[in-house]
């Protein structure tokens, strides 16, 4: 059975999360506010850099980190591309 997360609106309503994207959030009291894969303490930048450098595949991350989905990896990749362009 996969990792279950409450709907995004419910999580944001209960916390002080700053929604960076639908799958990436930043919470001041967690990881120093570093944007992380939602529901984890895994920095989105770490996942994005490993993926962008060809060191991992989304499926490999999902296999070894069950709380991170293939879609999370792809979202981190898209987020990182946007950050790199600004």
Secondary structure, 3 states (H helix, E strand, C coil): CCCCCCCHHHHHHHCCCEECCCCEEECCCCHHHCCEECCCCCEHHHHHHHHHCCCCCHHHHHHHCCCCCHHHHHHHHHHHHHHHHC
